[in-house]
Amino acid sequence: MKSSIRVFSSLVASFWAAVLPANAQVNVTQEHNNPSRDGVYIDAGFTPANAANLTRDLNFNGTISGNVYAQPLYIEGGPNGPMIIAVTESNNVYALDATTGLPIWSRTDIGPPVSNTPCGGFFPTGITGTPVVDLASRRLFFDALINGSPTKHFIYSLNVDTGATTSGWPVDLNATVIYNGIPFVTLAQEQRGGLALVNGIVYSSYSGYVGDCGNYHGWVVGVDINNPTNVHGWATTAIGGGIWGHGGVASDGTNMFVVTGNTFNTGGNWMGGEAIIRLQAGPTWSGQPTDYWAPSNWFSLDNGDTDLGGVSATIVDVPGATPSQLVLALGKDSNAYLLNRNNLGGIPGTPYQANVGGINRGTSAVTYHTSQGTYIGFHNDAGTIRAYKVTATNPPTIVFAWSQSQSGRGSPWVTTTDGTNNFIVWVAGVSGDQRLHAYDGDTGTVIYAGGGTNELMSGTRQWNSGMVARGRIYFGADNKVYAFRLPSTTPTPTPTATPTSTRTPTPTSTATASATFTPTATATATATLPPSPTPTATATSTATVPPSPTPTPSPCIVYIADPHCDSVINTQPVDFSVQLSDPTDPGTVQPTDFMVNGIPADSYIFSPCCFIVFHFNTSPVVQGLNVMHIPAGAFICSIGGTPEFTCTFTYQPSTPTPTATATPTARPTPTPRPNVTPRSRPTPPPRPSAR
C-alpha cells in the first residue's frame, strides 16, 4: 500500500457533584476512546436536539504549531484541571486548558522532524499517531520521528501534568527492536496508527511511506512502561505488509489485533501480509492458525495492491450471534470481513463477509449497539459514510443499514446519551468541506449538517477523528485545536465509555515515576538521541484568560475536588484543589473559606477562571474519615454564589510510609499572572496527496 511548564503541586481526581457518583471522571486516553477502537463516547448532553444545535466555541483559543493527523486526548485528574493533549508533525506536544484552549505546558524541544520522507510522506514528519495516556502513572506515550544521523523513531514517555520526560526514556527503536533477524530500520518505517496501552505495555504500529517505498515491514513494537529496556517486536516476514489504519493497534483487553497490507516478492508463500494478526503480550506471536487469518485470494490482493489492511482493526461484539466475539477488517477490495477473534482460522479460515461498496483505506471504523442491533460504520473513498448491521445469528451476517454522501476521508466516531439510546455517528469532512456532520445511528438521517460560518474549520487532515468530553467535541487541525459545544454552557457530566480499560493492573508500581522529574522540562533522551535545541518556556500564556461565554442560570458548583469524594488515599496532602463550574471573582476567595476537619487553609493559589489550590502549612489530614467543607456563598461566580460543599475521604497510611508525595519544593506565587498573547504561528506549506 501505496516545555513551557505550569505546575500546581496537587493531584486532582474529578467528580461531578449531585449529578454523577462522586468519583466519576471523564478521560479520553487513546484513539477512538477505547482499546477496542469502537469510537463510542457516552455523554448525556448529546441528544439529537442538542447535537443539531452544536456551535463552535469561539472563546476556545486552541493555538498550536504544526500539522495534525492525531486525534486529541482529554485528561482530568491532574493539578491543572481538565486538559486537551495535542501533538503535531513538528514534534511539538501541547497540554491545553480544556475550557480556554490556552497552553498549560508545551514541549517544542523533542527534536527536529524529518522535512522530506521517502516517496512523498508527510512534510514534515514528526509525531503522526495518536498518543496514549496511562492514568495510573499519569504518563503520556507517543512515537516521534527525529531527524539526525541517522534519523530514528523514538517512543517517549512524558509526565502528562508537566510535560517532563520520564527517566529512562525515550526508547531508541533502531537500537532495541529486532524480530527473527529482521532489524527495525527507521527510514523505511512510517508510524501512523494510534498507540495502545494494554496491561502495562505500550504498543505502536508501523507501515511504509506513501508509494510502498523501500524495504519496510509491518511492525508492532511493545515497550514495558515500567521497564523501558524491555522492548519486543513483531514484523511481517515479507517486505511490505504495512499496518496503515488510523486506529493502529486494537485490543480486547488481553490480545492485540492489527490488519496488514500487501507484501512483495513472496513467490506465493504467505509471509504475514493481507491478514488479521492476533498478538499476545510483548508482542509475541504463536504463528498458529488461531492467531492469523488471510483470505484465499491474498496473493491476488498482493499483486493488485488491493490491501486487506486499508482500515485498522476494530473489536466487535454481537450478543446472540455465534460466534459473538469478532474482529473487523475493511479493505481496498470493498469488502468487510468479520472473524472469530478467539480463533482466526488461518488461510482461508471462516470469514463472515460482504461487499460494502467502495475502497476503504487509512481510516478507523466504529461499532455500536442500539435497540435495533449491532452496527459497524465507516467512511470510504467513494465519498459516503455507511453503516451495516451485524445480525445476531449463527453465523452472523453483514446487512446494509444506511448510507449518506459525505466528502472527505475522515474516521467517524459515535455519541450516545447513556450507552443504549440516542446513538449519533459523527464524521468530519477532512480534506473535504472541513465541517462536522452527524447522522442518526439507526437510520442515517442527518442531524447536524456542518453549522454556519463560524463552524468551518481549516487545515484538517485525512483520516483524523474527533473526540468527545463534557458536552464538547474537540478536533485537531493544522496549528489549531477546535472546540465545539452543545447549547448549554454547563459541561455534560457523563463519563465516557470504559475510559480506563487499558490501565496497568498494578498501578502502584509506576505511581512514583514523576518523583524523578525536574520542573524545567529538560529533555532526558538517551545518549543516542540526536542533539536537539535547549528546551525553552515557549508558551507562558497560562495567565488570565479571556472572558468566558455568558453562562446559563444554573448553579455555580464545585465540580472537581482533590482528594475526590469517597476516595481512599495513603498520603497526608498539604494541598487541596477545587474547580468551579463557572468563572469566579478572585476577590471573593479567602484561604479560610476552605476547611479540612474544621481547620482552615493557610494560603491559596487562584488559577485563571475557576481553579483554586488551598495550601496548609501542616497537613490537617487524620487517619480515618476526613471532611472537606466550603460554606455556602464563599465564592461569587458570574452567576451567583456557590452552594455549601461538603465532601469526605478516608486516609489509610500505606506501608512503607509514602515519601513520594512530600510537600513540593516549588510553588507558584498567588499573585495574578499577566496577560500574554499567544504567538502567531506560520502557515504550513501545502500538503502532498497521501494514501
NUGUFI-312650 format. One record per residue (C-alpha): residue in three letters; residue number from 1; x, y, z. Coordinates in pm, whole numbers, plus 50000, padded with zeros to 5 digits. Layout:
<recs>
nukol,lumro,u,v,w
ALA,NUM,X,Y,Z
...
</recs>
This chain:
<recs>
nukol,lumro,u,v,w
MET,1,50000,50000,50000
LYS,2,50093,50265,49809
SER,3,50847,52299,52795
SER,4,50683,52568,52891
ILE,5,50570,52434,53228
ARG,6,50291,52538,53460
VAL,7,50281,52324,53770
PHE,8,50048,52308,54066
SER,9,50151,52067,54335
SER,10,49845,51858,54399
LEU,11,49690,51570,54208
VAL,12,49322,51607,54126
ALA,13,49064,51337,54064
SER,14,48730,51464,53936
PHE,15,48375,51413,54045
TRP,16,48053,51578,53938
ALA,17,47851,51681,54243
ALA,18,47482,51599,54257
VAL,19,47482,51451,53908
LEU,20,47716,51153,53899
PRO,21,47862,50916,54154
ALA,22,48113,51121,54344
ASN,23,48424,50975,54187
ALA,24,48306,50973,53824
GLN,25,48575,51101,53592
VAL,26,48600,51162,53220
ASN,27,48921,51076,53040
VAL,28,48984,51015,52672
THR,29,49321,50843,52690
GLN,30,49354,50693,52342
GLU,31,49246,50673,51981
HIS,32,48869,50622,51948
ASN,33,48830,50631,52327
ASN,34,48866,50257,52389
PRO,35,49123,49982,52323
SER,36,48859,49809,52110
ARG,37,48870,50119,51883
ASP,38,48489,50122,51881
GLY,39,48484,50504,51881
VAL,40,48191,50530,52126
TYR,41,48156,50821,52372
ILE,42,47883,50828,52637
ASP,43,47770,51184,52709
ALA,44,47421,51262,52837
GLY,45,47415,51600,52666
PHE,46,47434,51462,52315
THR,47,47064,51426,52244
PRO,48,46964,51470,51879
ALA,49,46809,51809,51961
ASN,50,47126,51934,52129
ALA,51,47352,51788,51862
ALA,52,47155,51969,51593
ASN,53,47247,52300,51759
LEU,54,47618,52236,51808
THR,55,47828,52552,51773
ARG,56,48196,52626,51775
ASP,57,48330,52778,52099
LEU,58,48490,53097,51967
ASN,59,48643,53169,52310
PHE,60,48849,52849,52291
ASN,61,49197,52953,52176
GLY,62,49349,52616,52076
THR,63,49663,52761,51914
ILE,64,49940,52507,51848
SER,65,50216,52480,51588
GLY,66,50235,52211,51323
ASN,67,50026,51983,51106
VAL,68,49797,51741,51288
TYR,69,49696,51386,51193
ALA,70,49643,51268,51552
GLN,71,49319,51274,51748
PRO,72,49338,51499,52058
LEU,73,49302,51348,52405
TYR,74,49116,51475,52714
ILE,75,49265,51420,53060
GLU,76,49124,51504,53402
GLY,77,49255,51430,53750
GLY,78,49567,51650,53747
PRO,79,49668,51973,53919
ASN,80,49591,52190,53616
GLY,81,49229,52090,53570
PRO,82,49091,51925,53255
MET,83,49342,51925,52969
ILE,84,49345,51868,52595
ILE,85,49658,51687,52471
ALA,86,49761,51758,52111
VAL,87,50067,51654,51909
THR,88,50194,51777,51572
GLU,89,50417,51677,51284
SER,90,50665,51942,51402
ASN,91,50738,51718,51703
ASN,92,50552,51954,51934
VAL,93,50340,51836,52226
TYR,94,50080,52055,52397
ALA,95,49859,52042,52703
LEU,96,49581,52298,52665
ASP,97,49322,52412,52917
ALA,98,49007,52226,52812
THR,99,48791,52535,52868
THR,100,49004,52821,52739
GLY,101,49235,52643,52497
LEU,102,49536,52826,52639
PRO,103,49863,52640,52699
ILE,104,49925,52467,53032
TRP,105,50259,52331,52915
SER,106,50425,52259,52583
ARG,107,50728,52069,52454
THR,108,50890,52207,52142
ASP,109,51232,52058,52215
ILE,110,51161,51691,52136
GLY,111,51383,51709,51830
PRO,112,51367,51821,51467
PRO,113,51117,51642,51243
VAL,114,51212,51497,50905
SER,115,51142,51755,50635
ASN,116,51119,51505,50347
THR,117,51040,51137,50388
PRO,118,51091,50878,50112
CYS,119,50839,50863,49828
GLY,120,50631,51155,49948
GLY,121,50504,51113,50302
PHE,122,50404,51392,50536
PHE,123,50607,51712,50511
PRO,124,50736,51741,50773
THR,125,50704,51410,50956
GLY,126,50731,51407,51333
ILE,127,50455,51282,51561
THR,128,50178,51129,51349
GLY,129,49994,50863,51552
THR,130,49754,50942,51835
PRO,131,49932,50912,52175
VAL,132,49805,50712,52470
VAL,133,49792,50803,52840
ASP,134,49837,50575,53140
LEU,135,49620,50732,53410
ALA,136,49772,50524,53689
SER,137,50119,50672,53642
ARG,138,49997,50999,53479
ARG,139,50218,50944,53175
LEU,140,50178,51024,52805
PHE,141,50332,50795,52540
PHE,142,50393,50873,52173
ASP,143,50626,50795,51883
ALA,144,50839,51076,51737
LEU,145,51044,51059,51418
ILE,146,51356,51267,51487
ASN,147,51589,51389,51216
GLY,148,51956,51308,51272
SER,149,52247,51090,51173
PRO,150,52078,50852,51147
THR,151,51711,50952,51164
LYS,152,51533,50744,51425
HIS,153,51194,50662,51572
PHE,154,51180,50716,51949
ILE,155,50896,50623,52184
TYR,156,50861,50888,52453
SER,157,50710,50895,52800
LEU,158,50619,51234,52946
ASN,159,50453,51336,53271
VAL,160,50109,51431,53141
ASP,161,50073,51704,53404
THR,162,50407,51880,53350
GLY,163,50550,51762,53017
ALA,164,50873,51642,53177
THR,165,51040,51337,53022
THR,166,51034,51020,53230
SER,167,51371,50894,53347
GLY,168,51500,50615,53120
TRP,169,51305,50736,52818
PRO,170,51282,50781,52519
VAL,171,51338,50438,52367
ASP,172,51551,50421,52052
LEU,173,51377,50169,51826
ASN,174,51670,50132,51588
ALA,175,51887,50020,51876
THR,176,51640,49794,52055
VAL,177,51395,49626,51815
ILE,178,51459,49309,51614
TYR,179,51233,49018,51517
ASN,180,51355,48686,51377
GLY,181,51670,48853,51249
ILE,182,51477,49145,51093
PRO,183,51603,49477,51232
PHE,184,51382,49780,51276
VAL,185,51504,50040,51022
THR,186,51355,50381,51091
LEU,187,51384,50536,50747
ALA,188,51179,50254,50595
GLN,189,50902,50272,50855
GLU,190,50616,50519,50893
GLN,191,50430,50542,51224
ARG,192,50067,50630,51154
GLY,193,49830,50439,51384
GLY,194,49721,50526,51736
LEU,195,49926,50380,52019
ALA,196,49766,50128,52256
LEU,197,49834,50054,52621
VAL,198,49746,49703,52735
ASN,199,49843,49559,53073
GLY,200,50149,49775,53123
ILE,201,50288,49759,52770
VAL,202,50260,50041,52516
TYR,203,50221,49923,52156
SER,204,50300,50116,51840
SER,205,50241,50000,51481
TYR,206,50428,50084,51161
SER,207,50383,50077,50785
GLY,208,50584,50213,50494
TYR,209,50561,50553,50335
VAL,210,50327,50653,50057
GLY,211,50403,50462,49741
ASP,212,50522,50142,49911
CYS,213,50871,50285,49926
GLY,214,51175,50093,50049
ASN,215,51221,49768,50235
TYR,216,50960,49831,50503
HIS,217,50769,49571,50705
GLY,218,50450,49574,50904
TRP,219,50574,49620,51260
VAL,220,50424,49619,51608
VAL,221,50664,49731,51880
GLY,222,50592,49689,52251
VAL,223,50768,49870,52537
ASP,224,50717,49784,52904
ILE,225,50616,50115,53061
ASN,226,50771,50014,53393
ASN,227,51096,49890,53238
PRO,228,51174,50063,52907
THR,229,51472,49835,52846
ASN,230,51220,49553,52798
VAL,231,51133,49600,52430
HIS,232,50981,49347,52191
GLY,233,50862,49350,51834
TRP,234,50676,49155,51569
ALA,235,50712,49206,51193
THR,236,50583,49060,50871
THR,237,50842,48824,50729
ALA,238,50796,48958,50379
ILE,239,50876,49311,50273
GLY,240,50558,49517,50290
GLY,241,50254,49424,50494
GLY,242,50220,49768,50646
ILE,243,49973,49848,50925
TRP,244,49813,50156,50771
GLY,245,49492,50235,50959
HIS,246,49449,50541,51182
GLY,247,49350,50325,51481
GLY,248,49675,50129,51482
VAL,249,49655,49850,51739
ALA,250,49318,49730,51875
SER,251,49279,49509,52183
ASP,252,49017,49301,52359
GLY,253,49199,49369,52686
THR,254,49433,49072,52653
ASN,255,49533,49022,52290
MET,256,49631,49280,52029
PHE,257,49490,49285,51675
VAL,258,49629,49450,51362
VAL,259,49545,49429,50993
THR,260,49827,49417,50739
GLY,261,49851,49528,50376
ASN,262,50014,49396,50061
THR,263,50355,49224,50059
PHE,264,50620,49179,49788
ASN,265,50835,48904,49639
THR,266,50665,48623,49829
GLY,267,50657,48372,49543
GLY,268,50306,48284,49654
ASN,269,50418,48191,50006
TRP,270,50219,48376,50271
MET,271,50451,48581,50495
GLY,272,50223,48794,50708
GLY,273,50053,49025,50459
GLU,274,49684,49077,50373
ALA,275,49587,48944,50713
ILE,276,49436,48994,51053
ILE,277,49704,48914,51311
ARG,278,49639,48836,51677
LEU,279,49933,48907,51904
GLN,280,49991,48814,52265
ALA,281,50161,49028,52530
GLY,282,50502,49154,52433
PRO,283,50414,49142,52146
THR,284,50465,48774,52077
TRP,285,50306,48567,51802
SER,286,50243,48195,51802
GLY,287,50233,48154,51423
GLN,288,49937,47917,51470
PRO,289,49618,47944,51260
THR,290,49430,48059,51568
ASP,291,49638,48377,51557
TYR,292,49611,48481,51194
TRP,293,49368,48492,50906
ALA,294,49420,48573,50539
PRO,295,49167,48527,50258
SER,296,49221,48257,49999
ASN,297,49289,48525,49737
TRP,298,49556,48704,49942
PHE,299,49817,48663,49665
SER,300,49583,48822,49413
LEU,301,49525,49111,49654
ASP,302,49902,49146,49683
ASN,303,49951,49164,49309
GLY,304,49673,49418,49268
ASP,305,49779,49643,49560
THR,306,49427,49581,49689
ASP,307,49517,49580,50055
LEU,308,49306,49396,50306
GLY,309,49459,49627,50567
GLY,310,49307,49952,50445
VAL,311,49143,50025,50782
SER,312,49269,49943,51131
ALA,313,49118,49653,51325
THR,314,48801,49703,51529
ILE,315,48679,49473,51807
VAL,316,48310,49391,51752
ASP,317,48079,49210,51996
VAL,318,47739,49085,51876
PRO,319,47528,48949,52162
GLY,320,47330,48646,52047
ALA,321,47547,48571,51744
THR,322,47757,48256,51705
PRO,323,48038,48338,51722
SER,324,47972,48663,51908
GLN,325,48327,48789,51973
LEU,326,48453,48922,51642
VAL,327,48716,49143,51484
LEU,328,48655,49360,51177
ALA,329,48877,49432,50876
LEU,330,48784,49667,50591
GLY,331,48998,49675,50278
LYS,332,49063,49834,49944
ASP,333,48879,49539,49786
SER,334,48544,49693,49902
ASN,335,48476,49405,50139
ALA,336,48407,49394,50511
TYR,337,48538,49085,50692
LEU,338,48434,48966,51037
LEU,339,48633,48686,51201
ASN,340,48600,48492,51522
ARG,341,48871,48668,51719
ASN,342,48916,48372,51953
ASN,343,49015,48151,51659
LEU,344,49103,48344,51344
GLY,345,49136,48023,51146
GLY,346,49444,48066,50925
ILE,347,49402,48051,50545
PRO,348,49124,48064,50429
GLY,349,48950,48038,50768
THR,350,48581,48118,50806
PRO,351,48522,48486,50734
TYR,352,48177,48643,50754
GLN,353,48199,48897,50475
ALA,354,48003,49130,50249
ASN,355,48076,49378,49975
VAL,356,48023,49719,50133
GLY,357,48074,49936,49825
GLY,358,48385,50149,49788
ILE,359,48755,50139,49870
ASN,360,48841,50172,50239
ARG,361,49186,50291,50340
GLY,362,49369,50480,50608
THR,363,49080,50532,50848
SER,364,48926,50382,51161
ALA,365,48579,50224,51173
VAL,366,48323,50233,51455
THR,367,48087,49981,51611
TYR,368,47788,50045,51837
HIS,369,47482,49873,51982
THR,370,47134,50027,51968
SER,371,46795,49879,52049
GLN,372,46781,49781,51682
GLY,373,47100,49577,51686
THR,374,47478,49591,51640
TYR,375,47627,49817,51373
ILE,376,47960,49880,51208
GLY,377,48022,50217,51044
PHE,378,48294,50371,50829
HIS,379,48375,50643,50576
ASN,380,48504,50519,50241
ASP,381,48685,50663,49942
ALA,382,48364,50667,49740
GLY,383,48252,50978,49924
THR,384,47999,50810,50152
ILE,385,47960,50730,50519
ARG,386,47792,50395,50566
ALA,387,47654,50172,50839
TYR,388,47584,49799,50825
LYS,389,47403,49584,51078
VAL,390,47563,49262,51203
THR,391,47290,49007,51266
ALA,392,47266,48809,51589
THR,393,47254,48476,51403
ASN,394,47458,48161,51352
PRO,395,47667,48259,51167
PRO,396,47645,48640,51182
THR,397,47581,48824,50858
ILE,398,47653,49181,50743
VAL,399,47339,49364,50623
PHE,400,47316,49715,50476
ALA,401,47161,49973,50711
TRP,402,47215,50322,50565
SER,403,47444,50543,50360
GLN,404,47492,50918,50319
SER,405,47705,51116,50076
GLN,406,47987,51280,50266
SER,407,48301,51442,50127
GLY,408,48644,51391,50274
ARG,409,48831,51097,50424
GLY,410,48769,51119,50797
SER,411,48734,50849,51063
PRO,412,48389,50852,51227
TRP,413,48308,50847,51597
VAL,414,47984,50787,51790
THR,415,47798,50956,52075
THR,416,47522,50810,52290
THR,417,47346,50962,52588
ASP,418,47365,50651,52805
GLY,419,47514,50362,52607
THR,420,47167,50249,52499
ASN,421,46988,50544,52342
ASN,422,47040,50836,52103
PHE,423,47329,50696,51903
ILE,424,47472,50954,51665
VAL,425,47750,50887,51413
TRP,426,47984,51184,51361
VAL,427,48247,51250,51096
ALA,428,48450,51550,50985
GLY,429,48484,51643,50621
VAL,430,48862,51634,50639
SER,431,49021,51712,50305
GLY,432,48661,51788,50206
ASP,433,48421,52055,50333
GLN,434,48607,52072,50668
ARG,435,48288,52067,50874
LEU,436,48144,51831,51133
HIS,437,47849,51615,51030
ALA,438,47619,51393,51236
TYR,439,47376,51115,51145
ASP,440,47120,50908,51333
GLY,441,47288,50578,51418
ASP,442,46987,50364,51318
THR,443,46857,50547,51011
GLY,444,47133,50773,50883
THR,445,46903,51076,50900
VAL,446,47106,51397,50900
ILE,447,47116,51551,51248
TYR,448,47390,51811,51204
ALA,449,47492,51945,50864
GLY,450,47805,52140,50948
GLY,451,47675,52460,51106
GLY,452,47734,52813,50983
THR,453,48028,53036,50905
ASN,454,48184,53003,51248
GLU,455,48181,52623,51237
LEU,456,48408,52599,50932
MET,457,48749,52455,51019
SER,458,49069,52479,50815
GLY,459,49375,52259,50784
THR,460,49202,51930,50866
ARG,461,49399,51623,50762
GLN,462,49279,51295,50613
TRP,463,49189,51001,50835
ASN,464,49158,51211,51151
SER,465,48882,51171,51409
GLY,466,48717,51391,51669
MET,467,48686,51336,52041
VAL,468,48403,51399,52290
ALA,469,48420,51509,52654
ARG,470,48193,51706,52888
GLY,471,47943,51819,52629
ARG,472,48207,51920,52375
ILE,473,48368,51788,52059
TYR,474,48737,51860,52006
PHE,475,48908,51826,51668
GLY,476,49276,51870,51584
ALA,477,49386,52051,51268
ASP,478,49695,52231,51141
ASN,479,49809,52486,51400
LYS,480,49482,52463,51594
VAL,481,49255,52251,51809
TYR,482,48888,52335,51755
ALA,483,48624,52306,52028
PHE,484,48250,52271,51961
ARG,485,47987,52279,52232
LEU,486,47625,52191,52290
PRO,487,47371,52469,52353
SER,488,47415,52456,52731
THR,489,47738,52615,52858
THR,490,47740,52383,53157
PRO,491,47951,52076,53066
THR,492,47762,51750,53047
PRO,493,47883,51541,53342
THR,494,47870,51190,53199
PRO,495,48177,50968,53183
THR,496,48296,50827,52853
ALA,497,48267,50456,52783
THR,498,48513,50241,52978
PRO,499,48781,50511,52978
THR,500,49026,50322,53195
SER,501,49012,49975,53041
THR,502,49381,49975,52946
ARG,503,49523,50082,53278
THR,504,49806,49885,53426
PRO,505,49664,49626,53667
THR,506,49923,49718,53931
PRO,507,49930,50097,53911
THR,508,50127,50140,54231
SER,509,50438,50016,54056
THR,510,50453,50332,53844
ALA,511,50283,50582,54069
THR,512,50611,50741,54177
ALA,513,50750,50789,53829
SER,514,50705,51165,53845
ALA,515,50926,51190,54153
THR,516,51234,51177,53932
PHE,517,51128,51470,53714
THR,518,51255,51824,53739
PRO,519,51030,52122,53673
THR,520,51249,52254,53393
ALA,521,51115,52013,53129
THR,522,51466,51943,53008
ALA,523,51466,51656,52763
THR,524,51611,51339,52914
ALA,525,51670,51148,52594
THR,526,51913,50861,52580
ALA,527,52264,50911,52454
THR,528,52172,50801,52104
LEU,529,51920,51083,52062
PRO,530,52043,51342,51812
PRO,531,52118,51687,51954
SER,532,51809,51899,51996
PRO,533,51757,52262,52091
THR,534,51763,52354,52458
PRO,535,51402,52350,52580
THR,536,51261,52691,52647
ALA,537,50949,52822,52807
THR,538,50775,52869,52476
ALA,539,50426,52947,52594
THR,540,50357,53124,52917
SER,541,50006,53218,52821
THR,542,49859,53034,53119
ALA,543,49773,53372,53257
THR,544,49435,53537,53293
VAL,545,49212,53402,53021
PRO,546,48963,53585,52801
PRO,547,48614,53625,52946
SER,548,48414,53305,52936
PRO,549,48085,53286,52745
THR,550,47778,53412,52924
PRO,551,47672,53121,53145
THR,552,47324,52980,53174
PRO,553,47141,53038,53501
SER,554,47248,52707,53654
PRO,555,47412,52673,53996
CYS,556,47780,52762,54027
ILE,557,47909,52444,54184
VAL,558,48232,52285,54296
TYR,559,48263,52003,54046
ILE,560,48623,51892,54085
ALA,561,48797,51826,54416
ASP,562,49119,51664,54525
PRO,563,49113,51432,54710
HIS,564,48791,51328,54543
CYS,565,48483,51243,54743
ASP,566,48457,50896,54897
SER,567,48812,50818,54791
VAL,568,49078,50639,54995
ILE,569,49424,50799,54998
ASN,570,49750,50679,55152
THR,571,49932,51011,55193
GLN,572,49866,51322,55403
PRO,573,49847,51605,55148
VAL,574,49903,51970,55227
ASP,575,49745,52092,54903
PHE,576,49376,52056,54819
SER,577,49222,52156,54488
VAL,578,48877,52262,54382
GLN,579,48742,52368,54047
LEU,580,48420,52561,53999
SER,581,48178,52521,53713
ASP,582,48187,52893,53621
PRO,583,48428,53189,53626
THR,584,48491,53308,53978
ASP,585,48568,53651,54124
PRO,586,48917,53608,54279
GLY,587,48845,53894,54518
THR,588,48589,53677,54696
VAL,589,48831,53391,54767
GLN,590,48988,53364,55112
PRO,591,49204,53078,55249
THR,592,48968,53041,55544
ASP,593,48685,52956,55303
PHE,594,48823,52604,55272
MET,595,48847,52377,55576
VAL,596,48953,52020,55638
ASN,597,48827,51874,55964
GLY,598,48736,52227,56073
ILE,599,49091,52359,56015
PRO,600,49111,52650,55769
ALA,601,49373,52665,55494
ASP,602,49676,52893,55537
SER,603,49703,53021,55180
TYR,604,49573,52966,54831
ILE,605,49662,52995,54463
PHE,606,49396,53115,54220
SER,607,49430,52999,53862
PRO,608,49253,53179,53577
CYS,609,48879,53118,53562
CYS,610,48786,52850,53806
PHE,611,49071,52653,53967
ILE,612,49189,52707,54328
VAL,613,49461,52527,54523
PHE,614,49437,52565,54903
HIS,615,49759,52509,55098
PHE,616,49805,52404,55461
ASN,617,50142,52462,55630
THR,618,50081,52135,55814
SER,619,49856,51865,55677
PRO,620,49517,51862,55852
VAL,621,49450,51503,55745
VAL,622,49398,51243,56016
GLN,623,49381,50869,55991
GLY,624,49033,50751,55907
LEU,625,48748,50972,55784
ASN,626,48820,51335,55686
VAL,627,48581,51614,55588
MET,628,48639,51895,55336
HIS,629,48399,52189,55368
ILE,630,48322,52517,55191
PRO,631,48035,52726,55333
ALA,632,47750,52849,55115
GLY,633,47826,53173,54932
ALA,634,48200,53152,54997
PHE,635,48284,53226,54631
ILE,636,48100,53457,54394
CYS,637,48076,53330,54038
SER,638,47947,53512,53733
ILE,639,47602,53370,53801
GLY,640,47591,53394,54181
GLY,641,47731,53238,54493
THR,642,47827,52876,54545
PRO,643,47611,52638,54746
GLU,644,47757,52466,55051
PHE,645,48010,52198,54965
THR,646,48088,51903,55193
CYS,647,48296,51605,55087
THR,648,48453,51317,55280
PHE,649,48753,51098,55209
THR,650,48949,50837,55405
TYR,651,49320,50837,55488
GLN,652,49482,50496,55534
PRO,653,49861,50510,55569
SER,654,50048,50291,55325
THR,655,50330,50058,55418
PRO,656,50607,50165,55398
THR,657,50534,50529,55472
PRO,658,50496,50707,55138
THR,659,50759,50969,55070
ALA,660,50692,51041,54705
THR,661,50409,51286,54787
ALA,662,50611,51512,55013
THR,663,50542,51884,55014
PRO,664,50657,52025,54680
THR,665,50967,52240,54690
ALA,666,50845,52494,54441
ARG,667,50504,52660,54433
PRO,668,50365,52930,54210
THR,669,50302,53260,54386
PRO,670,49941,53359,54446
THR,671,49976,53685,54254
PRO,672,49783,53705,53928
ARG,673,49978,53633,53613
PRO,674,49991,53898,53339
ASN,675,49811,53853,53011
VAL,676,50028,53701,52742
THR,677,49920,53698,52383
PRO,678,49983,53361,52216
ARG,679,50245,53380,51944
SER,680,50134,53370,51585
ARG,681,50215,53051,51401
PRO,682,50349,53014,51049
THR,683,50119,52881,50781
PRO,684,50232,52529,50679
PRO,685,50319,52454,50319
PRO,686,50057,52275,50107
ARG,687,50044,51905,50184
PRO,688,50101,51636,49925
SER,689,49827,51391,49848
ALA,690,49875,51078,50055
ARG,691,49719,50738,50063
</recs>
